[in-house]
Amino acid sequence: MPRRIFAEFLGTALLLAAIVGSGIMGQALSSDLGVVLIINTLSTISALGVLIWTLGSVSGGHFNPAVTGIAALRREVRLPEAGGYVAAQIVGAVLGVGLANFMFDLPVWELSANERWGAGVWVGEIVATAGLLWVIGALTRTGKGHLGPLLVPLWIGAAFLFTSSTSFANPAVTIGRAFTDTFSGIELASVAPFIVFQLVGALLGAALTEIFYPRKAQPEPLDLPEPVHDAT
């Protein structure tokens, strides 16, 4: 279990370093927010794909408390392990943000002033997170988990560009991004609503998985008569 928890810590830290670092780099290269968003998206989905491929076989490649929480509800992960995962993800996210800020000679941690608030933004988080959990559920239930390094980043990349929230879809990522006052940051007051709607989206995505990919019922044992033993 320590190895799996360390994998979740490392994967989440590197994912946040990619998200925040590419946002800072994008702002340094261009004043066009569209260009910055594309740079941020390409770096994030590339890093996510590599991290899922390299660490997925160790821990499952969650890097996301919402994913871990749904796995725990389905009893795919034991509660003590799920708690370790979530703690490692949050700590990794905060340290990953600090690493990105440090690499670009910024304060290691600085609270963001980037307000992300409003019904449209919150609905965007529901859609992004529900889609993510649905994709993961479909991959798991169809036995095609080897496609995770491709399809999960593709969904996140698409949601970066079509949702109003730019697809945080991850409570640990949301907490971490509160500590960078750069392009990818989120103000502390916006964090709690984001997480609430991400959890709503996670439950919705889990429900869609059950609708479209229900677990196969275990066949009931046949009620056969007891064998008759011939005393002769």
JOQUI-V915744 format. One record per pair of residues at least 4 apart in sequence whose C-alpha atoms are under 7 Angstrom apart, sorted by the first residue. I is the first residue (numbers start at 1). GAP is how many residues later the second one is. If there is no record, write none. Layout:
BEGIN
{{I:GAP} {I:GAP}}
END
This chain:
BEGIN
{{1:4} {2:4} {3:4} {4:4} {4:54} {4:55} {5:4} {5:79} {5:80} {5:83} {6:4} {7:4} {7:48} {7:51} {7:52} {8:4} {8:51} {8:53} {8:54} {8:55} {8:77} {8:80} {8:81} {9:4} {9:79} {9:80} {9:83} {10:4} {10:82} {11:4} {11:40} {11:52} {12:4} {12:51} {12:77} {12:80} {12:81} {13:4} {13:79} {13:80} {13:82} {13:83} {14:4} {14:82} {15:4} {15:32} {15:33} {16:4} {16:77} {16:80} {16:81} {16:157} {17:4} {17:79} {17:80} {17:82} {17:83} {18:4} {18:25} {18:26} {18:29} {19:4} {19:21} {19:25} {20:4} {20:77} {20:80} {20:164} {21:4} {21:79} {22:4} {22:17} {22:18} {22:21} {23:4} {23:13} {23:17} {23:160} {23:161} {24:4} {24:158} {24:159} {25:4} {26:4} {26:10} {26:13} {26:14} {27:4} {27:9} {30:5} {30:6} {32:4} {33:4} {34:4} {35:4} {36:4} {37:4} {38:4} {39:4} {40:4} {41:4} {41:116} {41:119} {42:4} {43:4} {44:4} {45:4} {45:108} {45:109} {45:111} {45:112} {46:4} {47:4} {48:4} {48:105} {49:4} {49:100} {49:101} {49:104} {50:4} {50:99} {51:4} {52:4} {52:9} {52:97} {53:96} {55:4} {55:6} {56:4} {56:5} {62:5} {62:6} {63:26} {64:4} {64:25} {64:106} {64:107} {64:108} {65:4} {65:21} {65:105} {65:106} {65:107} {66:4} {66:104} {66:105} {66:133} {66:136} {67:4} {67:66} {68:4} {68:14} {69:4} {70:4} {71:4} {71:5} {71:6} {72:4} {72:5} {72:6} {72:7} {72:10} {77:4} {77:5} {78:4} {79:4} {80:4} {81:4} {82:4} {83:4} {84:4} {85:4} {86:4} {87:4} {88:4} {89:4} {89:83} {90:4} {90:82} {91:4} {92:4} {93:4} {93:79} {93:80} {93:83} {94:4} {94:82} {95:4} {96:4} {97:4} {97:79} {97:80} {97:82} {97:83} {98:4} {98:10} {98:11} {99:4} {99:9} {100:4} {101:4} {101:5} {101:6} {101:7} {102:4} {102:5} {102:6} {109:70} {109:71} {110:69} {110:70} {110:71} {111:67} {111:68} {111:69} {111:70} {111:76} {112:66} {112:67} {112:68} {112:69} {112:73} {112:74} {112:75} {112:76} {113:68} {113:73} {113:74} {114:71} {114:72} {114:73} {115:71} {115:72} {115:75} {116:70} {116:74} {117:4} {117:73} {118:4} {119:4} {120:4} {120:44} {121:4} {121:43} {121:44} {122:4} {122:72} {122:75} {123:4} {124:4} {124:39} {124:40} {124:41} {125:4} {125:40} {125:42} {125:43} {125:44} {125:69} {125:72} {125:73} {126:4} {126:71} {126:72} {126:74} {126:75} {127:4} {127:74} {128:4} {128:31} {128:39} {128:41} {129:4} {129:40} {129:69} {129:72} {129:73} {130:4} {130:71} {130:72} {130:74} {130:75} {131:4} {131:74} {132:4} {132:20} {132:23} {133:4} {133:69} {133:72} {133:73} {134:4} {134:71} {134:72} {134:74} {134:75} {135:4} {135:17} {136:4} {137:4} {137:72} {138:4} {138:71} {138:75} {139:4} {139:5} {139:6} {139:9} {140:4} {140:5} {141:72} {147:4} {148:4} {149:4} {150:4} {151:4} {152:4} {153:4} {154:4} {155:4} {156:4} {156:11} {157:4} {158:4} {159:4} {159:7} {159:8} {160:6} {160:7} {161:5} {163:4} {168:5} {168:6} {169:29} {170:4} {170:28} {171:4} {171:24} {172:4} {173:4} {174:4} {174:17} {175:16} {177:7} {177:8} {177:9} {178:7} {178:8} {178:9} {178:10} {180:5} {181:4} {186:4} {187:4} {190:4} {191:4} {192:4} {193:4} {194:4} {195:4} {196:4} {197:4} {198:4} {199:4} {200:4} {201:4} {202:4} {203:4} {204:4} {205:4} {206:4} {207:4} {208:4} {209:4} {209:5} {210:4}}
END
